[in-house]
Amino acid sequence: MNSTTAAEDEVRAAVAELLGTAPQEVPGDARLVDLGLTSLQVMRLGSRWRRAGIRVKYQDLAAEPTVKAWARLVSENWNSGNSGNSGNSGNSRNRER
């Protein structure tokens, strides 16, 4: 439950930054496109999360564009994106040598 809350806070902060508003102004259940988030911004946010090791797809983000839904996706896919990953890029290359 705490990880979902933390994920919601992270998602809300990221969306608020893109919208140029305060995080508390982004309701958890509001459709983010109705608040002004564009499809390009959604793609960029998804790309940023993928670079951080969170496996999310644009289609999944677009299907339910709310903070709560995205927090759930981020929480569920953080573990799958990082299973077996120590967090240090290049470690697998060093182990092969």
VMD Tcl script that builds the backbone (N, CA, C; Angstrom):
set m [mol new atoms 291]
animate dup $m
set s [atomselect $m all]
$s set {name element resname resid chain x y z} {
  {N N MET 1 A 0.825 -1.199 0.000}
  {CA C MET 1 A 0.000 0.000 0.000}
  {C C MET 1 A 0.866 1.258 0.000}
  {N N ASN 2 A 1.950 1.245 0.756}
  {CA C ASN 2 A 2.840 2.398 0.770}
  {C C ASN 2 A 3.494 2.625 -0.576}
  {N N SER 3 A 3.848 1.526 -1.291}
  {CA C SER 3 A 4.480 1.690 -2.593}
  {C C SER 3 A 3.515 2.310 -3.584}
  {N N THR 4 A 2.216 1.967 -3.489}
  {CA C THR 4 A 1.236 2.580 -4.379}
  {C C THR 4 A 1.130 4.065 -4.082}
  {N N THR 5 A 1.110 4.435 -2.824}
  {CA C THR 5 A 1.057 5.837 -2.444}
  {C C THR 5 A 2.299 6.564 -2.932}
  {N N ALA 6 A 3.452 5.949 -2.754}
  {CA C ALA 6 A 4.694 6.559 -3.231}
  {C C ALA 6 A 4.677 6.673 -4.750}
  {N N ALA 7 A 4.171 5.640 -5.416}
  {CA C ALA 7 A 4.085 5.672 -6.878}
  {C C ALA 7 A 3.119 6.769 -7.326}
  {N N GLU 8 A 1.994 6.914 -6.625}
  {CA C GLU 8 A 1.049 7.978 -6.958}
  {C C GLU 8 A 1.694 9.342 -6.802}
  {N N ASP 9 A 2.452 9.518 -5.747}
  {CA C ASP 9 A 3.136 10.791 -5.528}
  {C C ASP 9 A 4.124 11.084 -6.652}
  {N N GLU 10 A 4.868 10.047 -7.056}
  {CA C GLU 10 A 5.847 10.215 -8.141}
  {C C GLU 10 A 5.158 10.543 -9.461}
  {N N VAL 11 A 4.107 9.802 -9.776}
  {CA C VAL 11 A 3.375 10.037 -11.028}
  {C C VAL 11 A 2.740 11.427 -11.011}
  {N N ARG 12 A 2.111 11.770 -9.898}
  {CA C ARG 12 A 1.465 13.083 -9.773}
  {C C ARG 12 A 2.477 14.207 -9.959}
  {N N ALA 13 A 3.650 14.069 -9.374}
  {CA C ALA 13 A 4.690 15.096 -9.498}
  {C C ALA 13 A 5.162 15.210 -10.947}
  {N N ALA 14 A 5.350 14.073 -11.613}
  {CA C ALA 14 A 5.805 14.087 -13.014}
  {C C ALA 14 A 4.764 14.728 -13.925}
  {N N VAL 15 A 3.506 14.402 -13.709}
  {CA C VAL 15 A 2.432 14.972 -14.521}
  {C C VAL 15 A 2.288 16.463 -14.249}
  {N N ALA 16 A 2.362 16.847 -12.987}
  {CA C ALA 16 A 2.240 18.262 -12.620}
  {C C ALA 16 A 3.352 19.078 -13.276}
  {N N GLU 17 A 4.547 18.521 -13.301}
  {CA C GLU 17 A 5.668 19.206 -13.939}
  {C C GLU 17 A 5.375 19.451 -15.422}
  {N N LEU 18 A 4.854 18.430 -16.093}
  {CA C LEU 18 A 4.524 18.571 -17.519}
  {C C LEU 18 A 3.404 19.583 -17.757}
  {N N LEU 19 A 2.451 19.621 -16.831}
  {CA C LEU 19 A 1.314 20.531 -16.967}
  {C C LEU 19 A 1.634 21.942 -16.468}
  {N N GLY 20 A 2.760 22.088 -15.775}
  {CA C GLY 20 A 3.121 23.394 -15.233}
  {C C GLY 20 A 2.235 23.805 -14.076}
  {N N THR 21 A 1.881 22.839 -13.242}
  {CA C THR 21 A 1.019 23.105 -12.107}
  {C C THR 21 A 1.568 22.426 -10.863}
  {N N ALA 22 A 0.954 22.676 -9.742}
  {CA C ALA 22 A 1.368 22.053 -8.486}
  {C C ALA 22 A 0.809 20.630 -8.412}
  {N N PRO 23 A 1.554 19.699 -7.830}
  {CA C PRO 23 A 1.084 18.316 -7.729}
  {C C PRO 23 A -0.290 18.175 -7.080}
  {N N GLN 24 A -0.566 18.976 -6.077}
  {CA C GLN 24 A -1.868 18.872 -5.396}
  {C C GLN 24 A -3.034 19.292 -6.291}
  {N N GLU 25 A -2.727 19.913 -7.429}
  {CA C GLU 25 A -3.763 20.320 -8.383}
  {C C GLU 25 A -4.122 19.199 -9.364}
  {N N VAL 26 A -3.451 18.050 -9.242}
  {CA C VAL 26 A -3.694 16.924 -10.155}
  {C C VAL 26 A -4.413 15.818 -9.378}
  {N N PRO 27 A -5.740 15.707 -9.552}
  {CA C PRO 27 A -6.493 14.667 -8.846}
  {C C PRO 27 A -6.097 13.266 -9.317}
  {N N GLY 28 A -6.147 12.305 -8.428}
  {CA C GLY 28 A -5.752 10.945 -8.746}
  {C C GLY 28 A -6.636 10.249 -9.752}
  {N N ASP 29 A -7.903 10.638 -9.799}
  {CA C ASP 29 A -8.828 9.946 -10.691}
  {C C ASP 29 A -9.246 10.775 -11.905}
  {N N ALA 30 A -8.662 11.943 -12.086}
  {CA C ALA 30 A -9.002 12.804 -13.235}
  {C C ALA 30 A -8.349 12.257 -14.504}
  {N N ARG 31 A -9.057 12.356 -15.623}
  {CA C ARG 31 A -8.455 11.992 -16.910}
  {C C ARG 31 A -7.421 13.063 -17.238}
  {N N LEU 32 A -6.176 12.640 -17.336}
  {CA C LEU 32 A -5.077 13.590 -17.494}
  {C C LEU 32 A -5.147 14.340 -18.811}
  {N N VAL 33 A -5.713 13.735 -19.842}
  {CA C VAL 33 A -5.872 14.447 -21.112}
  {C C VAL 33 A -6.871 15.584 -20.960}
  {N N ASP 34 A -7.846 15.416 -20.079}
  {CA C ASP 34 A -8.816 16.490 -19.822}
  {C C ASP 34 A -8.168 17.653 -19.072}
  {N N LEU 35 A -7.060 17.374 -18.389}
  {CA C LEU 35 A -6.331 18.433 -17.682}
  {C C LEU 35 A -5.329 19.134 -18.589}
  {N N GLY 36 A -5.170 18.612 -19.813}
  {CA C GLY 36 A -4.288 19.262 -20.777}
  {C C GLY 36 A -3.048 18.476 -21.171}
  {N N LEU 37 A -2.879 17.264 -20.642}
  {CA C LEU 37 A -1.724 16.450 -21.012}
  {C C LEU 37 A -1.897 15.957 -22.445}
  {N N THR 38 A -0.890 16.152 -23.271}
  {CA C THR 38 A -0.977 15.765 -24.678}
  {C C THR 38 A -0.407 14.357 -24.885}
  {N N SER 39 A -0.738 13.782 -26.025}
  {CA C SER 39 A -0.228 12.440 -26.327}
  {C C SER 39 A 1.300 12.449 -26.433}
  {N N LEU 40 A 1.868 13.517 -26.934}
  {CA C LEU 40 A 3.324 13.616 -27.014}
  {C C LEU 40 A 3.942 13.630 -25.619}
  {N N GLN 41 A 3.327 14.326 -24.694}
  {CA C GLN 41 A 3.822 14.350 -23.317}
  {C C GLN 41 A 3.717 12.966 -22.679}
  {N N VAL 42 A 2.647 12.244 -22.991}
  {CA C VAL 42 A 2.482 10.882 -22.474}
  {C C VAL 42 A 3.606 9.995 -23.003}
  {N N MET 43 A 3.913 10.122 -24.297}
  {CA C MET 43 A 5.000 9.334 -24.888}
  {C C MET 43 A 6.338 9.663 -24.231}
  {N N ARG 44 A 6.588 10.932 -24.009}
  {CA C ARG 44 A 7.848 11.344 -23.382}
  {C C ARG 44 A 7.962 10.822 -21.954}
  {N N LEU 45 A 6.861 10.884 -21.225}
  {CA C LEU 45 A 6.866 10.391 -19.856}
  {C C LEU 45 A 7.102 8.882 -19.836}
  {N N GLY 46 A 6.440 8.168 -20.724}
  {CA C GLY 46 A 6.656 6.725 -20.822}
  {C C GLY 46 A 8.098 6.401 -21.161}
  {N N SER 47 A 8.683 7.168 -22.052}
  {CA C SER 47 A 10.086 6.976 -22.428}
  {C C SER 47 A 11.004 7.223 -21.239}
  {N N ARG 48 A 10.709 8.252 -20.485}
  {CA C ARG 48 A 11.521 8.562 -19.297}
  {C C ARG 48 A 11.446 7.422 -18.287}
  {N N TRP 49 A 10.258 6.875 -18.099}
  {CA C TRP 49 A 10.104 5.768 -17.164}
  {C C TRP 49 A 10.817 4.518 -17.665}
  {N N ARG 50 A 10.748 4.259 -18.974}
  {CA C ARG 50 A 11.449 3.096 -19.517}
  {C C ARG 50 A 12.960 3.226 -19.320}
  {N N ARG 51 A 13.492 4.427 -19.515}
  {CA C ARG 51 A 14.926 4.641 -19.279}
  {C C ARG 51 A 15.285 4.398 -17.816}
  {N N ALA 52 A 14.337 4.607 -16.923}
  {CA C ALA 52 A 14.558 4.379 -15.489}
  {C C ALA 52 A 14.340 2.909 -15.111}
  {N N GLY 53 A 14.001 2.064 -16.104}
  {CA C GLY 53 A 13.829 0.648 -15.834}
  {C C GLY 53 A 12.409 0.210 -15.570}
  {N N ILE 54 A 11.457 1.090 -15.815}
  {CA C ILE 54 A 10.051 0.757 -15.595}
  {C C ILE 54 A 9.431 0.416 -16.954}
  {N N ARG 55 A 8.983 -0.805 -17.103}
  {CA C ARG 55 A 8.450 -1.267 -18.388}
  {C C ARG 55 A 6.993 -0.851 -18.534}
  {N N VAL 56 A 6.776 0.240 -19.219}
  {CA C VAL 56 A 5.425 0.703 -19.518}
  {C C VAL 56 A 5.320 0.935 -21.016}
  {N N LYS 57 A 4.112 0.735 -21.534}
  {CA C LYS 57 A 3.853 0.949 -22.956}
  {C C LYS 57 A 2.904 2.134 -23.110}
  {N N TYR 58 A 3.085 2.848 -24.205}
  {CA C TYR 58 A 2.212 3.987 -24.483}
  {C C TYR 58 A 0.751 3.545 -24.482}
  {N N GLN 59 A 0.468 2.401 -25.089}
  {CA C GLN 59 A -0.901 1.918 -25.186}
  {C C GLN 59 A -1.535 1.743 -23.806}
  {N N ASP 60 A -0.749 1.260 -22.855}
  {CA C ASP 60 A -1.260 1.076 -21.505}
  {C C ASP 60 A -1.509 2.413 -20.817}
  {N N LEU 61 A -0.610 3.361 -21.045}
  {CA C LEU 61 A -0.788 4.692 -20.453}
  {C C LEU 61 A -2.009 5.382 -21.062}
  {N N ALA 62 A -2.178 5.257 -22.368}
  {CA C ALA 62 A -3.290 5.911 -23.053}
  {C C ALA 62 A -4.635 5.261 -22.729}
  {N N ALA 63 A -4.630 3.980 -22.404}
  {CA C ALA 63 A -5.876 3.261 -22.132}
  {C C ALA 63 A -6.600 3.801 -20.900}
  {N N GLU 64 A -5.851 4.175 -19.886}
  {CA C GLU 64 A -6.441 4.694 -18.646}
  {C C GLU 64 A -5.557 5.811 -18.108}
  {N N PRO 65 A -5.735 7.017 -18.650}
  {CA C PRO 65 A -4.837 8.132 -18.309}
  {C C PRO 65 A -5.208 8.849 -17.012}
  {N N THR 66 A -4.990 8.156 -15.898}
  {CA C THR 66 A -5.196 8.769 -14.586}
  {C C THR 66 A -3.956 8.513 -13.734}
  {N N VAL 67 A -3.756 9.337 -12.733}
  {CA C VAL 67 A -2.620 9.161 -11.821}
  {C C VAL 67 A -2.702 7.793 -11.157}
  {N N LYS 68 A -3.891 7.416 -10.687}
  {CA C LYS 68 A -4.033 6.134 -9.989}
  {C C LYS 68 A -3.695 4.959 -10.898}
  {N N ALA 69 A -4.188 4.975 -12.128}
  {CA C ALA 69 A -3.907 3.878 -13.062}
  {C C ALA 69 A -2.423 3.829 -13.407}
  {N N TRP 70 A -1.827 4.985 -13.647}
  {CA C TRP 70 A -0.407 5.012 -13.998}
  {C C TRP 70 A 0.452 4.594 -12.815}
  {N N ALA 71 A 0.062 4.966 -11.614}
  {CA C ALA 71 A 0.807 4.552 -10.421}
  {C C ALA 71 A 0.767 3.035 -10.288}
  {N N ARG 72 A -0.380 2.457 -10.586}
  {CA C ARG 72 A -0.508 0.999 -10.539}
  {C C ARG 72 A 0.415 0.356 -11.581}
  {N N LEU 73 A 0.428 0.909 -12.801}
  {CA C LEU 73 A 1.309 0.398 -13.858}
  {C C LEU 73 A 2.775 0.516 -13.464}
  {N N VAL 74 A 3.142 1.671 -12.935}
  {CA C VAL 74 A 4.534 1.897 -12.531}
  {C C VAL 74 A 4.916 0.912 -11.427}
  {N N SER 75 A 4.056 0.734 -10.439}
  {CA C SER 75 A 4.352 -0.191 -9.336}
  {C C SER 75 A 4.490 -1.618 -9.828}
  {N N GLU 76 A 3.569 -2.045 -10.678}
  {CA C GLU 76 A 3.590 -3.421 -11.187}
  {C C GLU 76 A 4.794 -3.670 -12.087}
  {N N ASN 77 A 5.169 -2.693 -12.874}
  {CA C ASN 77 A 6.211 -2.887 -13.876}
  {C C ASN 77 A 7.594 -2.482 -13.404}
  {N N TRP 78 A 7.702 -1.861 -12.256}
  {CA C TRP 78 A 9.017 -1.523 -11.722}
  {C C TRP 78 A 9.767 -2.803 -11.397}
  {N N ASN 79 A 9.105 -3.728 -10.712}
  {CA C ASN 79 A 9.755 -4.985 -10.341}
  {C C ASN 79 A 10.094 -5.820 -11.558}
  {N N SER 80 A 9.186 -5.892 -12.531}
  {CA C SER 80 A 9.468 -6.707 -13.710}
  {C C SER 80 A 10.575 -6.090 -14.546}
  {N N GLY 81 A 10.680 -4.780 -14.515}
  {CA C GLY 81 A 11.723 -4.122 -15.281}
  {C C GLY 81 A 13.077 -4.201 -14.620}
  {N N ASN 82 A 13.099 -4.505 -13.333}
  {CA C ASN 82 A 14.363 -4.523 -12.607}
  {C C ASN 82 A 14.727 -5.880 -12.037}
  {N N SER 83 A 13.973 -6.924 -12.369}
  {CA C SER 83 A 14.307 -8.228 -11.807}
  {C C SER 83 A 15.684 -8.661 -12.284}
  {N N GLY 84 A 16.511 -8.980 -11.333}
  {CA C GLY 84 A 17.856 -9.415 -11.652}
  {C C GLY 84 A 18.794 -8.291 -12.022}
  {N N ASN 85 A 18.359 -7.051 -11.912}
  {CA C ASN 85 A 19.187 -5.906 -12.277}
  {C C ASN 85 A 19.705 -5.264 -11.003}
  {N N SER 86 A 20.994 -5.127 -10.906}
  {CA C SER 86 A 21.576 -4.532 -9.706}
  {C C SER 86 A 21.518 -3.017 -9.725}
  {N N GLY 87 A 21.086 -2.456 -10.839}
  {CA C GLY 87 A 20.997 -1.013 -10.919}
  {C C GLY 87 A 22.222 -0.375 -11.514}
  {N N ASN 88 A 23.297 -1.151 -11.734}
  {CA C ASN 88 A 24.523 -0.608 -12.306}
  {C C ASN 88 A 24.616 -1.027 -13.762}
  {N N SER 89 A 24.442 -0.091 -14.653}
  {CA C SER 89 A 24.559 -0.439 -16.058}
  {C C SER 89 A 25.995 -0.812 -16.352}
  {N N GLY 90 A 26.139 -1.825 -17.177}
  {CA C GLY 90 A 27.473 -2.252 -17.532}
  {C C GLY 90 A 27.974 -3.426 -16.706}
  {N N ASN 91 A 27.265 -3.768 -15.642}
  {CA C ASN 91 A 27.705 -4.896 -14.824}
  {C C ASN 91 A 27.703 -6.201 -15.597}
  {N N SER 92 A 26.703 -6.428 -16.438}
  {CA C SER 92 A 26.660 -7.675 -17.183}
  {C C SER 92 A 27.853 -7.759 -18.136}
  {N N ARG 93 A 28.239 -6.660 -18.700}
  {CA C ARG 93 A 29.396 -6.641 -19.601}
  {C C ARG 93 A 30.666 -6.981 -18.819}
  {N N ASN 94 A 30.785 -6.420 -17.612}
  {CA C ASN 94 A 31.978 -6.683 -16.805}
  {C C ASN 94 A 32.030 -8.142 -16.360}
  {N N ARG 95 A 30.876 -8.756 -16.107}
  {CA C ARG 95 A 30.857 -10.146 -15.668}
  {C C ARG 95 A 31.269 -11.087 -16.788}
  {N N GLU 96 A 31.032 -10.686 -18.045}
  {CA C GLU 96 A 31.367 -11.543 -19.168}
  {C C GLU 96 A 32.869 -11.643 -19.368}
  {N N ARG 97 A 33.618 -10.697 -18.919}
  {CA C ARG 97 A 35.068 -10.664 -19.113}
  {C C ARG 97 A 35.798 -11.586 -18.185}
}
mol reanalyze $m
mol bondsrecalc $m
mol representation Tube
mol addrep $m
